[in-house]
């Protein structure tokens, strides 16, 4: 689908193959379409220059030229990243505009439109993010200089089946309706960096603040979302799909404070936060049973119970052992997790509380706000 010398070497130490962002694909498609519009021929493969100087080449998967416009399409290759847009066909249709018009962006089928404030684009704009816009403008200017164009064009980016794919993303919650966002700051997708998820967390905070929300919740999943809605009646745009990225929420809220932050998630995950882990994924942090035993002692457990906690099969098993003897391990975990969160916030004016739940959504631990 696409190729570039040296790309695999960038992640040689991981054994994982990087890929390309939708922004890089849209830039390459635009470059090919505008070149064809000016010269009559589609460059295939088409080479672009990314913000950090890499020069990948993309094979065209679709092309069409008629009076006044040209369209090129590129299949997105996300490498070894589990990206929902992997394999999507990103198209760019370029039309000539009168001199002085500049580059005008449009959302075609499968690309969303911004409907809420707080994002880095105005309401009503196509969801083509600022860096991909600039990358496209730069390449339009290069093609114009090479082939005698004015650089005044309408660029319509579309993604086949993008509206359906977008249902698996944050876009509907962020108020980006009708399809996907065209994303990317470097043009390269680093496998398992989860950069798109972390970016969505940040945009979620921005949208909540722009909507005047003073209380937001970072939730590890849909069950914890239901819990905080039941507790606090928070609207959808105050819910942050934190997943495993507690650190991403806390560091962004530190720079962009809200009055109150609730963190809600499974007991085992939040015991990792209590232990100082900011990435709660099972591949990158583990439940520390010895640490839980120390917390159990602090909550009133005797040495026999603490020893059982230290050798329990799972975090939830440790919780159940304590619950059977009336030791509030869940509350202690919530309190220590809250204090860890406050440490990361470094004095930002944010009140924090933590809610621990089990798999059924039952609250098994809760801290006071502080």
C-alpha positions in Angstrom: 0.0 0.0 0.0 2.8 2.4 0.8 6.6 2.3 1.3 9.4 4.4 2.6 13.1 3.7 3.1 14.2 3.6 6.7 10.7 3.6 8.2 11.0 0.2 9.9 14.4 1.1 11.3 12.8 3.7 13.4 11.2 1.0 15.6 13.7 -1.8 15.0 14.2 -2.2 18.7 10.5 -3.0 19.1 10.0 -5.3 16.2 6.8 -3.4 15.3 6.1 -1.7 12.0 5.0 1.9 12.1 2.4 3.3 9.8 0.9 6.5 8.5 -1.6 8.9 9.9 -4.8 9.9 8.0 -3.2 13.4 7.7 -0.2 12.0 5.8 -2.5 9.9 3.6 -4.7 13.0 2.9 -1.6 15.0 2.0 -0.3 12.4 -0.4 -3.7 12.1 -2.0 -4.0 15.9 -2.4 -0.5 16.1 -3.9 -1.3 13.4 -6.4 -4.7 14.9 -7.3 -3.4 18.5 -7.7 -0.4 17.3 -9.8 -2.8 15.4 -12.1 -5.1 18.5 -12.3 -2.1 20.6 -13.5 -0.2 18.1 -15.6 -2.8 15.5 -16.7 -0.8 12.7 -15.0 -1.1 11.1 -11.5 2.3 10.5 -9.8 2.2 6.9 -8.6 3.7 6.4 -6.2 3.4 9.9 -4.8 6.1 11.2 -2.4 5.6 13.7 0.3 7.8 15.3 3.0 6.6 14.9 6.6 7.2 17.5 9.3 10.3 15.8 10.6 11.8 15.4 7.1 10.9 11.8 6.2 9.9 11.3 2.6 7.4 8.3 2.3 6.0 7.2 -1.0 2.4 6.1 -1.3 0.8 3.9 -4.0 -2.5 5.2 -5.3 -5.6 3.0 -4.8 -8.0 5.3 -6.7 -7.7 8.1 -9.2 -10.2 10.1 -11.3 -9.8 13.2 -13.4 -12.4 15.3 -15.3 -13.0 18.9 -16.2 -12.1 21.1 -13.2 -11.2 18.4 -10.7 -9.0 15.4 -9.9 -9.4 12.8 -7.2 -6.8 10.5 -5.7 -7.2 7.9 -3.0 -4.7 6.1 -0.7 -5.4 3.1 1.6 -4.2 3.9 5.1 -1.6 1.6 6.4 -1.4 1.9 10.2 1.5 -0.6 10.4 1.3 -2.8 13.5 -0.9 -0.4 15.4 -4.4 -1.5 16.2 -5.9 1.6 14.6 -9.6 1.5 13.7 -8.8 3.4 10.5 -6.3 0.8 9.2 -7.2 -0.1 5.7 -9.6 2.9 5.2 -9.5 4.5 1.8 -8.6 8.2 2.2 -9.6 10.3 -0.8 -8.8 13.9 -1.7 -10.7 15.8 -4.5 -9.0 18.9 -5.7 -10.8 21.7 -7.7 -9.3 24.9 -9.0 -10.5 28.2 -7.4 -10.1 31.8 -8.5 -6.7 33.4 -7.8 -6.5 34.7 -4.2 -8.8 32.1 -2.8 -6.0 30.1 -1.1 -6.6 26.6 0.0 -10.2 25.9 1.1 -11.0 22.7 3.0 -14.2 20.8 2.8 -15.4 17.6 4.5 -16.5 14.9 2.1 -18.3 11.7 3.0 -16.8 10.1 6.0 -15.1 13.1 7.4 -16.7 14.8 10.3 -17.7 18.4 11.0 -17.0 20.3 14.2 -20.3 21.1 16.1 -19.0 22.1 19.6 -16.5 24.7 20.8 -13.3 23.7 22.6 -11.6 21.9 19.7 -8.6 23.5 17.7 -11.1 24.2 14.9 -14.0 26.5 14.7 -17.6 25.2 14.8 -18.7 24.3 11.3 -15.2 23.5 10.1 -14.3 20.1 8.6 -12.5 17.9 11.1 -9.1 18.2 9.4 -6.7 19.1 12.2 -4.3 22.1 12.0 -1.1 20.1 11.3 -2.6 18.1 8.4 -4.0 21.4 7.0 -0.6 23.0 7.1 1.0 20.0 5.6 -1.6 20.0 2.8 -1.1 23.7 2.2 2.7 23.2 2.0 2.4 20.5 -0.6 -0.2 22.4 -2.7 2.3 25.3 -2.8 5.1 22.9 -3.9 3.0 21.4 -6.7 1.9 24.9 -7.8 5.5 26.1 -8.0 6.6 23.0 -9.9 3.8 23.0 -12.5 2.7 26.6 -12.9 -0.4 26.6 -10.7 -1.7 29.4 -8.5 -2.1 27.2 -5.4 -5.8 28.3 -5.1 -7.8 25.1 -4.7 -10.6 23.5 -2.9 -9.5 20.3 -1.1 -12.3 17.9 -0.2 -11.1 15.0 2.0 -13.3 12.0 2.4 -12.9 8.5 3.9 -14.9 5.5 2.6 -17.1 4.2 5.4 -15.7 6.9 7.7 -19.0 7.7 9.3 -19.4 4.0 10.4 -15.8 3.8 11.6 -16.2 7.0 13.6 -18.7 5.3 15.8 -15.8 3.4 17.3 -14.0 6.7 18.2 -14.5 9.6 20.5 -15.7 11.9 17.7 -19.5 11.7 18.5 -18.8 12.6 22.2 -16.5 15.5 21.1 -19.2 16.9 18.8 -17.5 15.9 15.6 -20.4 14.5 13.6 -20.6 12.8 10.3 -17.3 10.9 10.2 -13.7 10.8 11.2 -11.1 13.4 12.0 -8.0 13.8 9.8 -5.2 13.6 12.3 -1.5 13.5 12.8 1.3 15.8 14.0 4.3 13.8 12.7 2.6 11.9 9.9 3.7 8.6 11.5 1.7 6.2 13.6 3.9 4.6 16.3 2.5 1.2 17.2 0.8 1.1 20.6 1.7 4.7 21.4 -2.0 5.3 21.7 -1.4 8.8 20.7 -4.9 9.2 19.2 -6.5 8.0 22.4 -4.4 10.4 24.5 -5.2 13.3 22.1 -8.9 12.5 22.4 -8.6 12.7 26.2 -7.1 16.2 25.8 -9.8 17.3 23.4 -12.4 15.9 25.8 -11.1 18.2 28.5 -11.1 21.1 26.1 -14.7 20.4 25.1 -15.8 20.1 28.7 -14.2 23.4 29.7 -15.6 25.2 26.6 -19.1 23.9 27.6 -18.6 25.4 31.1 -18.3 22.0 32.9 -16.7 22.4 36.3 -16.8 18.7 37.2 -15.4 16.0 34.9 -14.8 12.3 35.4 -11.9 10.2 34.1 -13.4 6.7 33.7 -11.7 3.4 32.8 -14.7 2.1 30.9 -18.4 2.1 30.3 -19.3 0.6 33.6 -17.4 3.3 35.5 -19.1 5.9 33.3 -22.5 4.6 34.4 -21.4 4.8 38.0 -20.3 8.4 37.9 -23.5 9.4 36.0 -25.5 7.7 38.7 -23.5 9.4 41.5 -23.2 12.9 40.1 -25.6 13.2 37.1 -22.7 14.3 34.9 -23.6 15.0 31.2 -21.8 13.1 28.4 -19.4 15.9 27.6 -18.1 15.8 31.1 -17.1 12.1 30.8 -13.5 11.4 29.8 -12.8 8.0 28.4 -9.6 7.6 30.3 -9.0 3.9 29.7 -5.6 3.1 31.2 -4.2 6.6 30.7 -4.6 8.1 34.2 -1.4 10.1 33.7 -2.7 11.6 30.5 -5.8 12.9 32.2 -4.0 14.2 35.3 -1.2 15.9 33.4 -3.6 17.7 31.0 -5.9 18.8 33.8 -2.9 20.1 35.6 -2.3 22.5 32.7 -6.0 23.1 32.0 -7.7 22.9 35.4 -11.4 22.2 36.2 -12.9 22.7 39.6 -13.3 19.0 40.3 -12.1 15.7 38.9 -13.5 12.3 39.7 -11.5 9.2 38.8 -13.6 6.1 38.6 -12.5 2.6 37.7 -12.0 -1.0 38.7 -10.5 -1.7 42.0 -7.4 -3.5 40.6 -6.6 -0.7 38.1 -7.0 2.0 40.7 -4.8 0.1 43.1 -2.0 0.6 40.5 -2.7 4.3 40.5 -2.4 4.2 44.3 1.0 2.5 43.9 2.1 5.3 41.7 1.5 3.9 38.2 0.1 6.4 35.7 -0.4 3.8 32.9 -2.8 1.2 34.2 -2.6 -1.3 31.3 -1.9 -4.9 32.4 1.1 -5.1 30.0 2.7 -2.1 31.5 1.9 -2.3 35.2 0.8 -5.0 37.6 -1.2 -5.2 40.8 1.2 -5.2 43.7 -0.2 -7.5 46.3 2.5 -6.7 48.8 1.5 -3.0 48.5 -2.1 -4.0 49.0 -1.1 -5.9 52.1 0.4 -2.7 53.5 -2.7 -0.7 52.7 -4.8 -3.5 54.4 -2.7 -3.1 57.5 -3.3 0.6 57.5 -7.0 0.0 57.2 -7.0 -2.3 60.2 -6.0 -5.8 59.0 -4.1 -8.1 61.3 -1.0 -9.9 60.2 -2.8 -13.1 59.2 -5.2 -11.2 56.9 -2.3 -9.1 55.5 -0.4 -12.3 54.7 -3.5 -13.6 52.9 -3.8 -10.4 50.9 -0.1 -10.5 49.9 -0.6 -14.0 48.4 -4.1 -13.5 46.9 -4.5 -14.5 43.3 -5.9 -11.2 42.2 -6.6 -7.7 43.5 -10.3 -8.4 43.7 -9.6 -11.6 45.7 -7.6 -9.4 48.1 -10.5 -7.0 48.3 -13.0 -9.8 49.1 -10.7 -11.2 51.8 -10.7 -7.8 53.5 -14.4 -7.3 53.0 -15.2 -10.6 54.7 -13.4 -9.3 57.9 -14.8 -5.7 57.7 -11.5 -4.1 56.6 -12.2 -1.2 54.2 -9.4 -1.9 51.8 -11.4 -0.4 48.9 -11.7 2.9 50.7 -8.0 2.9 51.6 -7.0 2.3 47.9 -9.3 5.1 46.8 -7.8 7.5 49.3 -4.2 6.7 48.4 -5.0 6.8 44.7 -6.6 10.3 45.3 -3.4 11.4 47.0 -1.3 10.1 44.1 -3.5 12.0 41.7 -3.0 15.2 43.8 0.7 14.7 43.6 0.6 14.6 39.8 -1.6 17.7 39.8 1.2 19.6 41.7 -1.0 22.1 43.4 -3.3 22.8 40.4 -6.7 24.1 41.7 -8.5 20.9 41.2 -10.5 18.9 43.9 -10.1 15.2 43.4 -12.1 12.2 44.5 -11.7 8.5 43.5 -14.4 5.8 43.2 -13.4 2.1 43.0 -15.9 -0.4 41.5 -16.0 -4.1 40.9 -16.8 -5.7 37.6 -20.6 -5.4 38.2 -20.3 -1.7 38.8 -20.8 -1.9 42.6 -18.9 0.7 44.5 -16.3 -1.0 46.6 -14.2 2.0 47.7 -14.5 5.7 47.7 -12.5 8.6 48.9 -13.6 12.0 50.2 -13.0 14.9 47.8 -9.8 16.8 48.6 
